[in-house]
């Protein structure tokens, strides 16, 4: 069974690029356009990995991480942050809230995304 990835990102161009790339590799990809929708999707889908934007409408990425940490059923799902800034203070906060890795949008490279996904959960079908 294919591994499930949830992408929570409000920039549809980036969202679709990530979705297409990861789907091509055999992952089952789910998407949400804001943090509130994303949190609901985490609970419904129980993904193997979450790609999470920080600045989004309705609920930001840090708030999603905080709520995720409060819920034992989803708190151990690995998260890779997708952010416009690579500020150390922001990355430190994300790490404290359980994020495993991050990508900076301005330096975005689909190959790097794939490498980080595989590092966290393996390829689409293997454990």
GUVEX-322212 format. One line per field, with one value per residue (C-alpha): residue number from 1; chain; x, z, y. Coordinates in pm, whole numbers, plus 50000, padded with zeros to 5 digits. Example, Ala and Ser with C-alpha at 12.3 -4.5 7.8 and 13.67 -1.06 7.14 Angstrom:
resi c(1  2);
chain c(A  A);
u c(51230  51367);
w c(50780  50714);
v c(49550  49894);
//
This chain:
resi c(1  2  3  4  5  6  7  8  9  10  11  12  13  14  15  16  17  18  19  20  21  22  23  24  25  26  27  28  29  30  31  32  33  34  35  36  37  38  39  40  41  42  43  44  45  46  47  48  49  50  51  52  53  54  55  56  57  58  59  60  61  62  63  64  65  66  67  68  69  70  71  72  73  74  75  76  77  78  79  80  81  82  83  84  85  86  87  88  89  90  91  92  93  94  95  96  97  98  99  100  101  102  103  104  105  106  107  108  109  110  111  112  113  114  115  116  117  118  119  120  121  122  123  124  125  126  127);
chain c(A  A  A  A  A  A  A  A  A  A  A  A  A  A  A  A  A  A  A  A  A  A  A  A  A  A  A  A  A  A  A  A  A  A  A  A  A  A  A  A  A  A  A  A  A  A  A  A  A  A  A  A  A  A  A  A  A  A  A  A  A  A  A  A  A  A  A  A  A  A  A  A  A  A  A  A  A  A  A  A  A  A  A  A  A  A  A  A  A  A  A  A  A  A  A  A  A  A  A  A  A  A  A  A  A  A  A  A  A  A  A  A  A  A  A  A  A  A  A  A  A  A  A  A  A  A  A);
u c(50000  50136  50253  50034  50162  49956  50062  49928  50014  49813  50017  49837  50120  50366  50101  50030  50400  50465  50151  50239  50602  50518  50223  50453  50675  50383  50291  49923  49900  49634  49619  49482  49491  49494  49592  49239  49161  49505  49450  49120  49291  49571  49308  49107  49391  49651  49934  50282  50431  50315  50462  50356  50366  50408  50215  49861  49505  49277  49555  49931  50181  50307  49951  49898  50217  50102  49760  49924  50151  49845  49686  49851  49695  49878  50168  50433  50364  50683  50659  50874  50824  50796  50875  50946  51216  51499  51527  51706  51452  51164  51338  51419  51054  50944  51192  51071  50718  50829  50922  51190  51320  51250  51261  51295  51058  51302  51559  51295  51409  51172  51467  51550  51187  51194  51524  51385  51062  51254  51485  51180  50954  51136  51008  50640  50595  50882  50907);
w c(50000  49902  50175  50236  50229  50327  50182  50371  50155  50043  49728  49474  49219  49470  49609  49264  49179  49497  49455  49095  49176  49475  49298  49005  49256  49379  49701  49780  49811  49996  50008  50222  50145  50502  50850  50972  50675  50719  51083  50994  50709  50943  51167  50875  50653  50918  50670  50696  50644  50641  50429  50613  50519  50801  50682  50581  50621  50908  51099  51051  51048  51403  51534  51338  51497  51844  51802  51652  51958  52187  52011  52090  51785  51540  51729  51603  51231  51083  50948  50693  50705  50380  50458  50282  50534  50665  50980  51255  51517  51302  51235  51605  51696  51432  51565  51923  51797  51642  51282  51148  50852  50642  50292  50199  49914  49750  49722  49626  49429  49366  49386  49734  49842  49721  49903  50229  50196  50136  50430  50660  50540  50270  49915  49831  49909  50133  50505);
v c(50000  50341  50576  50880  51236  51538  51875  52177  52479  52783  52860  52644  52651  52505  52270  52125  52098  51899  51689  51596  51515  51295  51127  51036  50855  50648  50827  50879  51259  51459  51838  52120  52493  52624  52514  52447  52222  52067  51975  51807  51621  51499  51339  51194  51071  50978  51046  50897  51245  51608  51888  52205  52573  52826  53133  53037  53164  53052  52872  52901  52617  52679  52656  52332  52192  52299  52134  51823  51791  51796  51497  51161  50994  51227  51382  51137  51192  51344  51700  51880  52258  52456  52818  53146  53221  53014  53227  53030  53148  53018  52686  52647  52702  52449  52192  52246  52177  51849  51935  51698  51900  52209  52352  52718  52811  53054  52773  52519  52217  51921  51679  51807  51759  51399  51335  51477  51275  50951  51031  51060  50777  50580  50545  50517  50146  50042  50089);
//
